[in-house]
Amino acid sequence: MAFSSQQSLTTLRFMQKAFLALCMAASLSACAPVLIGGVAGGAFVVTDRRTPGAQLEDAAITVKANGEVKSVLGDRGNVSVSSYNRRVLVTGEVNTEQEKKNVIAAISRVENVQLVVDELAVYIPSALSTRAKDSLTTTRVKANLFDAKDLTASAFRVITERGTVYLMGIVTQREADRATDLASRTPGVTKVVQVLEVISEAELLRLAPPPANPAPKK
């Protein structure tokens, strides 16, 4: 079926808004570089090692999981949920072991969740000063990953909780080891935990997007 120019314009605008909403809804602090150009140029380039379907599912998982946490705890505790390629990292603090079990069970039942990594602590909620330090540590780790010429920084999501840095993403073993080493040597980091999906170099090549301007065939 042929589409009119007006239909194409409407579709492109919808795609732009949908992806921006995805990033905001999922709080993608380590979202891969995005270039969304003007409609006239027709640019819509997104770099992410997840499939578009997985990106959308991660956004939905995050929203639903946070809703489940709210249902279980109300205003008690301090729980953070991060989803990457359907792997869900749960960090923060709750008041009792039973609350912890209830939170993890509720998140595990969310549609499309494949794995829940339970890093909840039964402890008093962290102070605002501690959370501010964690935010600074996250920024420092991201900067170190960005400065490393042998890494694709956008392949990693970085979460810090009480000085412990969690690394999420789809990476090779070399990238995992390199990023872990860099993070461990960052000021403010007491421990590094890998919540990574490790793939082979061959798999990475298959995931790599084609060049923007491929060479013409001879």
C-alpha positions in Angstrom: 0.0 0.0 0.0 1.4 3.4 -1.0 1.6 6.1 1.7 1.1 9.8 1.0 3.7 12.4 2.0 1.3 13.5 4.8 1.0 10.0 6.1 4.7 9.5 6.1 5.2 12.8 8.0 2.6 11.8 10.6 4.3 8.4 11.0 7.8 9.8 11.5 6.5 12.3 14.0 4.8 9.5 15.9 8.1 7.5 15.9 10.0 10.5 17.2 7.6 11.1 20.1 7.4 7.4 20.9 11.1 7.0 21.4 11.5 10.2 23.4 8.6 9.0 25.6 10.4 5.6 26.0 13.6 7.2 27.2 11.8 9.5 29.7 9.5 6.7 31.0 12.3 4.3 31.6 14.7 6.9 33.0 17.4 5.8 30.6 20.3 7.6 32.2 22.7 5.6 30.0 20.5 5.6 26.9 22.6 5.2 23.8 23.2 8.2 21.6 20.1 9.3 19.7 19.9 11.5 16.6 16.5 12.6 15.6 16.8 15.0 12.7 14.3 17.2 11.0 11.5 15.7 9.0 12.8 17.3 5.8 16.0 15.4 6.1 14.2 12.2 7.2 16.9 11.5 9.8 15.9 9.0 12.5 19.0 7.2 13.8 19.0 5.3 17.1 22.0 3.2 18.3 21.2 0.6 20.9 22.3 -3.0 21.2 18.8 -4.0 22.3 16.1 -4.6 19.7 13.5 -1.9 19.4 11.0 -4.4 20.9 13.2 -5.0 23.9 13.6 -1.2 24.4 9.8 -0.8 24.5 9.4 -3.7 26.8 12.1 -2.4 29.2 10.2 0.9 29.4 6.9 -0.9 30.1 8.6 -3.2 32.7 10.0 -0.3 34.6 6.6 1.5 34.8 4.7 -1.6 35.8 7.4 -2.7 38.3 7.4 0.6 40.0 3.6 0.4 40.2 3.9 -3.0 41.9 6.5 -1.6 44.4 4.1 1.2 45.2 1.3 -1.3 45.7 3.4 -3.4 48.1 5.2 -0.7 50.1 3.1 2.5 49.7 5.4 5.3 50.9 7.7 3.0 52.9 11.2 2.1 51.9 13.4 3.3 49.0 13.3 1.0 46.0 14.8 1.6 42.6 14.0 -0.6 39.5 16.2 -0.7 36.4 15.3 -2.9 33.4 17.7 -3.7 30.5 16.9 -6.3 27.9 14.2 -7.7 30.3 16.7 -8.2 33.1 15.5 -6.3 36.1 17.9 -4.9 38.8 16.2 -4.0 42.1 18.2 -1.9 44.6 17.5 0.2 47.6 16.2 -0.5 51.1 13.1 -1.9 52.7 12.2 -2.3 56.4 11.7 -6.1 56.7 12.6 -9.4 55.1 8.9 -9.9 54.4 8.7 -6.6 52.5 11.7 -7.6 50.5 10.2 -11.0 49.6 6.9 -9.3 48.6 8.6 -6.7 46.4 10.7 -9.3 44.5 7.7 -11.6 44.1 5.6 -8.8 42.7 8.3 -7.6 40.2 8.9 -11.2 39.1 5.2 -11.4 38.0 5.5 -8.4 35.7 5.0 -9.4 32.1 8.1 -10.0 30.0 10.5 -10.0 33.0 13.1 -12.7 32.3 15.4 -12.3 35.3 15.2 -10.4 38.6 18.5 -9.5 40.3 17.7 -8.9 44.0 20.0 -6.3 45.5 17.6 -5.0 48.1 18.9 -4.4 51.6 16.9 -4.7 54.8 18.0 -1.4 56.2 16.9 2.2 56.9 16.4 4.2 53.7 19.6 6.0 52.6 19.9 9.6 53.4 19.7 12.3 50.7 23.4 13.0 51.2 24.2 9.4 50.4 22.0 9.4 47.3 23.8 12.6 46.2 27.2 10.9 46.6 25.9 8.0 44.6 24.7 10.3 41.8 28.2 11.9 41.7 29.8 8.4 41.6 27.6 7.4 38.7 28.5 10.5 36.8 32.2 9.8 37.4 32.0 6.2 36.2 30.1 7.2 33.1 32.8 9.8 32.4 35.5 7.2 32.7 33.7 4.9 30.3 33.2 7.7 27.9 36.9 8.6 28.0 38.0 5.0 27.3 38.7 4.8 23.6 38.4 1.1 23.6 34.8 1.0 24.9 31.4 2.0 23.7 30.1 3.9 26.7 26.5 3.8 25.5 26.5 0.0 25.8 26.5 0.3 29.6 23.9 1.5 32.1 25.4 2.5 35.4 23.5 2.5 38.7 25.1 3.3 42.1 23.6 2.4 45.5 25.4 3.1 48.7 28.8 3.1 46.9 28.2 -0.1 45.0 28.2 0.3 41.2 26.0 -2.0 39.1 26.8 -2.3 35.4 24.1 -3.4 33.0 24.2 -3.9 29.3 24.9 -6.2 26.4 28.7 -6.5 26.1 31.6 -8.8 25.3 33.7 -10.3 28.0 36.5 -7.9 27.1 34.2 -4.9 27.5 32.8 -6.3 30.8 36.3 -6.7 32.2 37.5 -3.3 31.0 34.5 -1.4 32.3 34.6 -3.2 35.6 38.3 -2.3 36.1 37.6 1.4 35.2 34.6 1.5 37.6 36.5 -0.1 40.4 39.2 2.6 40.3 36.7 5.5 40.3 36.6 7.6 43.5 33.6 6.7 45.7 33.2 3.2 44.4 33.4 0.5 47.1 32.3 -2.5 45.0 31.3 -3.3 41.3 28.6 -5.8 40.5 28.1 -7.0 36.9 24.5 -7.4 35.8 25.7 -7.8 32.2 24.6 -10.0 29.4 27.9 -11.2 27.9 28.0 -12.0 24.2 30.8 -13.2 21.9 32.7 -10.9 19.5 30.9 -12.6 16.6 27.5 -11.8 18.2 28.5 -8.2 18.7 29.4 -7.9 15.0 25.9 -9.1 14.1 24.4 -6.5 16.5 26.4 -3.7 15.0 24.3 -1.3 12.9 25.2 -1.0 9.2 27.3 2.1 8.2 25.2 5.2 7.5 26.7 5.5 4.0 27.8 2.1 2.9 30.3 1.9 0.0 28.7 1.4 -3.4 28.9 -2.1 -4.8 31.4 -2.6 -7.6 
